[in-house]
Amino acid sequence: MKKILVLCTGNSCRSQIAEGYLRQFAGDRASVYSAGVETHGVNPKAISIMKEDGIDISLHTSNNIDEYREIDFDFVITVCDNARERCPYFPTNAQKLHYNFPDPAKATGSEEEITKEFRRVREMIKAYCEDFIKEKF
């Protein structure tokens, strides 16, 4: 079984969304983890927009990358430039991939506009995750 780590700055939005979709698309072909170079807690808005798409990430936790140092990952996916720049050295042969998704937690405006941005980023991450699983598995 392949092991995938999704890495973001705070492990609160983008990496949590990606973890949810990668688990859905990979099924029992992969173990999926997410972490941050910091921990900010799972964003409630990320939980709600994933629930809209039928994926429950409400039990996910915000984890620090140091918790996974002993795991020999097959893939490490950074989903923001900050995480890629701050990603510590992993003694692994993992294939490293990167895509800089916008941070929906930084969206401003009305509640409706913020929710719209979360949905937009969710759809970007969903498409990326679906393509990743099709290509790599």
Legacy VTK file of the C-alpha trace (Angstrom):
# vtk DataFile Version 3.0
C-alpha trace
ASCII
DATASET POLYDATA
POINTS 137 float
0.000 0.000 0.000
1.342 3.424 -0.971
1.776 6.120 1.672
0.930 9.738 0.812
1.667 12.834 2.896
-0.010 16.150 2.067
1.856 19.075 3.551
0.659 22.641 4.074
1.555 25.537 6.359
-0.989 25.025 9.153
-2.722 21.743 8.250
-6.073 23.484 8.554
-7.608 23.856 5.055
-5.855 22.868 1.839
-4.043 19.792 3.156
-7.160 18.648 5.012
-9.276 18.969 1.867
-6.648 17.104 -0.152
-6.437 14.344 2.462
-10.203 13.877 2.253
-10.233 13.617 -1.537
-7.129 11.434 -1.777
-8.677 8.994 0.690
-11.882 8.920 -1.339
-10.196 8.468 -4.718
-7.472 6.024 -3.576
-9.710 3.860 -1.411
-7.730 0.979 0.054
-4.790 1.502 -2.322
-3.163 4.174 -0.130
-2.698 5.412 3.402
-3.128 9.165 3.370
-1.800 11.588 5.975
-1.730 15.364 6.185
0.437 17.657 8.241
1.665 21.198 8.555
4.941 22.865 9.289
2.764 24.466 12.001
-0.625 23.383 13.394
-3.636 25.691 13.286
-6.535 23.285 13.876
-8.949 22.105 11.204
-10.820 25.060 9.739
-14.601 24.761 10.352
-15.314 26.176 6.900
-13.189 23.432 5.305
-15.228 20.864 7.225
-18.516 22.367 6.040
-17.587 22.688 2.349
-16.288 19.116 2.292
-19.522 17.928 3.880
-21.360 19.625 0.981
-19.478 17.239 -1.325
-20.205 14.185 0.809
-16.838 13.886 2.576
-16.612 14.063 6.355
-13.328 15.507 7.619
-14.772 16.552 10.977
-12.671 13.959 12.822
-9.416 14.995 11.141
-6.778 16.519 13.392
-4.192 19.191 12.675
-0.816 17.445 12.856
2.762 18.645 12.796
5.104 17.167 10.222
7.430 15.998 13.014
4.820 13.394 13.993
5.485 11.526 10.742
9.282 11.489 10.568
9.436 7.695 10.935
7.074 6.932 8.040
8.648 6.072 4.690
6.297 7.939 2.356
5.961 7.136 -1.329
4.671 10.623 -2.133
4.946 13.988 -0.379
2.659 16.623 -1.874
3.094 20.238 -0.804
0.001 22.323 -1.449
1.437 25.775 -0.748
4.737 27.521 -1.473
5.399 28.201 2.209
5.275 24.498 3.078
7.511 23.613 0.150
10.092 26.159 1.263
9.926 25.099 4.919
9.579 21.357 4.385
12.255 19.656 6.434
14.478 16.993 5.000
12.820 13.586 5.006
15.100 10.543 4.948
12.866 8.907 2.381
12.789 8.179 -1.311
9.382 9.821 -1.601
8.468 11.430 -4.859
7.936 15.109 -4.058
5.169 16.964 -5.848
4.012 20.556 -5.499
0.985 22.662 -6.376
0.454 26.095 -4.859
-3.282 26.299 -4.175
-4.742 29.639 -3.023
-5.436 29.791 0.720
-9.222 30.041 1.153
-8.746 30.979 4.825
-7.363 34.311 3.624
-10.517 35.128 1.655
-12.214 38.395 2.545
-15.631 39.841 1.891
-19.112 38.742 2.822
-19.830 35.309 4.234
-21.173 34.341 0.809
-17.991 35.531 -0.950
-15.756 33.657 1.506
-17.785 30.462 1.097
-17.580 30.860 -2.687
-13.767 31.040 -2.460
-13.645 27.925 -0.262
-15.741 26.080 -2.847
-13.542 27.303 -5.709
-10.360 26.090 -4.005
-12.076 22.828 -3.011
-12.867 22.114 -6.657
-9.257 22.860 -7.676
-7.946 20.464 -5.031
-10.532 17.827 -5.931
-9.480 17.876 -9.604
-5.793 17.701 -8.658
-6.353 14.755 -6.308
-8.454 12.842 -8.813
-5.806 13.322 -11.513
-3.018 12.349 -9.089
-4.673 9.040 -8.228
-5.415 8.283 -11.906
-1.783 8.963 -12.851
0.010 7.310 -9.936
-2.170 4.302 -9.173
LINES 1 138
137 0 1 2 3 4 5 6 7 8 9 10 11 12 13 14 15 16 17 18 19 20 21 22 23 24 25 26 27 28 29 30 31 32 33 34 35 36 37 38 39 40 41 42 43 44 45 46 47 48 49 50 51 52 53 54 55 56 57 58 59 60 61 62 63 64 65 66 67 68 69 70 71 72 73 74 75 76 77 78 79 80 81 82 83 84 85 86 87 88 89 90 91 92 93 94 95 96 97 98 99 100 101 102 103 104 105 106 107 108 109 110 111 112 113 114 115 116 117 118 119 120 121 122 123 124 125 126 127 128 129 130 131 132 133 134 135 136
